[in-house]
Amino acid sequence: MPAALALLLVFQLLGESLRVGFSLPVPGPVIGMGLLLVYLILRQGPSHELRQTSGTLLQHLSLMFVPAGTGVMLHMSRLSDELWPIVIALVASTVLGLAVTGLTLHWLTRGKAQPEDQA
């Protein structure tokens, strides 16, 4: 488990180093996750130890949201001041995401005959 955890932290460090070194607008852990994905593809999958360590981290994922919840409570006055722009942005982005997903699915499935149409 320590080796697998160290591997995960090394990829996070690499991602953060690349972000700072190249002034990238993407968070370092996201870059590290992409690098980890490439590594796992080249290795043809994770080792048993890495799979077990990742599973353990995922079981305790809810603990990772404690800092975010604390941040929300810290900035509650700002959130209440900007409630309507936040609500509008959330609703608009949800509707836009659903519309784009639906249109993409429609575009990808067009021209394919349905089993009911063939009968």
KAZI-V985204 format. One record per backbone hydrogen bond with DSSP energy under -1.0 kcal/mol. NH is the residue of the N-H (numbers start at 0). CO is the residue of the C=O. Records with the same first field share a line. If there is no record, write none. Layout:
NH=CO / CO
//
This chain:
4=0
5=1
6=2
7=3
8=4
9=5
10=6
11=7
12=8
13=9
14=10
15=11
16=12
17=13
18=14
19=15
20=16
21=17
23=18
30=26
31=27
32=28
33=29
34=30
35=31
36=32
37=33
38=34
39=35
40=36
41=37
42=38
44=39
50=46
51=47
52=48
53=49
54=50
55=51
56=52
57=53
58=54
60=57
62=59
63=60
64=61
65=62
68=64
69=65
70=66
71=67
72=68
73=69
74=70
75=72
78=74
79=75
80=76
81=77
85=81
86=82
87=83
88=84
89=85
90=86
91=87
92=88
93=89
94=90
95=91
96=92
97=93
98=94
99=95
100=96
101=97
102=98
103=99
104=100
105=101
106=102
107=103
108=104
111=108
117=113
//
